Every structure is written in C-alpha cells, then in structure tokens.
C-alpha cells in the first residue's frame, strides 16, 4: 500500500504490507481467531484439568493485548474504505 498525503500514519502502519482489502480482512480474521485462543480457558473452567494442557495460556495478558489490536485494524479498515484507498484488484488477485 502506498501512503497518500491525507492518510494518517496509524492507518498506514496497520496495513503497510498489504495491498488488498481481502488481505486486510484475512489479517483481522486471523487476529480474532488468535484472540479467542488467548482466552484463559484454564482459569474460566478450573474443573477441567485437560484445558491447561491444550490451551497453554493461563492469564489475561495476551487477550488484553489482542483486543486493542483488532480495534485498531478495524478502524484502519473503515478509514481506508471510507477514503477509497485500496489499490484496484488485478486479475491475478481476484
């Protein structure tokens, strides 16, 4: 993605290595899936000891870090959509 004069730096930094909206959506979906994995299931369901071995995260720090990142990506995506800043798709990308 190329930075335009009116593009805020926080939008550019969110998707600087992505050229398509499809790629940005894939990144957001991957972050949502990882955020769900980061829920500390061992704390939420302490009666299930096997959860501690399947889900290795046992505190809220990763989850608390991922939520603002998803919000940042979604806000950056909305800004790009509103200002039509995506590059047109080529036949290879479609």
C-alpha positions as CSV (number, residue, x, y, z in Angstrom):
1,X,0.0,0.0,0.0
2,X,1.2,3.4,-0.8
3,X,0.9,6.2,1.7
4,X,-1.1,9.2,0.4
5,X,-0.8,12.7,1.7
6,X,-4.1,12.6,3.6
7,X,-3.5,9.1,5.1
8,X,-2.9,9.1,8.9
9,X,0.2,7.3,10.0
10,X,-1.8,4.9,12.2
11,X,-3.7,3.7,9.1
12,X,-0.6,3.3,7.1
13,X,1.2,1.3,9.8
14,X,-1.8,-1.1,10.2
15,X,-1.7,-2.3,6.6
16,X,1.6,-1.1,5.2
17,X,2.5,-4.5,3.8
18,X,-1.0,-5.4,2.5
19,X,-2.2,-4.3,-0.9
20,X,-5.8,-5.5,-0.9
21,X,-8.9,-5.3,1.3
22,X,-9.1,-9.1,1.1
23,X,-5.7,-9.4,2.7
24,X,-6.7,-6.9,5.4
25,X,-9.8,-8.9,6.2
26,X,-7.8,-12.1,6.4
27,X,-5.5,-10.4,8.9
28,X,-8.4,-9.3,11.0
29,X,-10.0,-12.8,10.9
30,X,-6.7,-14.4,11.9
31,X,-6.4,-11.9,14.8
32,X,-9.9,-12.7,16.0
33,X,-9.2,-16.4,16.0
34,X,-5.9,-16.0,17.8
35,X,-7.7,-13.7,20.4
36,X,-10.3,-16.4,21.0
37,X,-7.4,-18.9,21.5
38,X,-5.9,-16.5,24.0
39,X,-8.8,-16.7,26.4
40,X,-7.5,-18.3,29.6
41,X,-9.8,-21.3,29.5
42,X,-7.9,-22.9,32.4
43,X,-9.0,-20.1,34.6
44,X,-12.5,-19.9,33.2
45,X,-13.1,-23.6,33.6
46,X,-10.9,-24.7,36.5
47,X,-12.7,-28.1,36.9
48,X,-11.3,-29.2,33.5
49,X,-7.6,-30.0,34.1
50,X,-7.0,-31.0,30.5
51,X,-7.7,-27.4,29.3
52,X,-4.4,-26.4,30.9
53,X,-2.5,-28.7,28.6
54,X,-4.5,-27.8,25.4
55,X,-4.6,-24.1,25.9
56,X,-1.2,-23.0,27.2
57,X,-2.2,-19.5,28.2
58,X,-3.1,-19.1,31.8
59,X,-3.6,-15.4,32.2
60,X,-5.4,-12.5,30.5
61,X,-2.4,-10.6,29.2
62,X,-2.5,-11.9,25.6
63,X,-6.2,-11.5,25.3
64,X,-6.0,-7.9,26.7
65,X,-3.2,-7.1,24.2
66,X,-5.1,-8.6,21.2
67,X,-8.4,-6.7,21.7
68,X,-6.9,-3.2,21.1
69,X,-5.0,-4.5,18.1
70,X,-8.2,-5.8,16.5
71,X,-9.9,-2.5,17.2
72,X,-7.0,-0.7,15.5
73,X,-7.2,-2.9,12.4
74,X,-11.0,-2.5,12.1
75,X,-10.8,1.3,12.5
76,X,-8.0,1.4,9.9
77,X,-10.0,-0.7,7.5
78,X,-13.0,1.6,7.9
79,X,-10.8,4.6,7.2
80,X,-9.4,3.0,4.1
81,X,-12.9,2.0,2.9
82,X,-14.3,5.5,3.5
83,X,-11.5,7.2,1.6
84,X,-11.3,4.5,-1.2
85,X,-7.6,4.0,-0.6
86,X,-7.4,0.4,-1.8
87,X,-5.5,-0.4,-5.0
88,X,-7.7,-1.9,-7.7
89,X,-7.6,-5.7,-8.0
90,X,-5.7,-7.2,-10.8
91,X,-6.9,-10.4,-12.5
92,X,-4.4,-12.4,-10.6
93,X,-5.6,-11.1,-7.2
94,X,-9.3,-11.7,-7.8
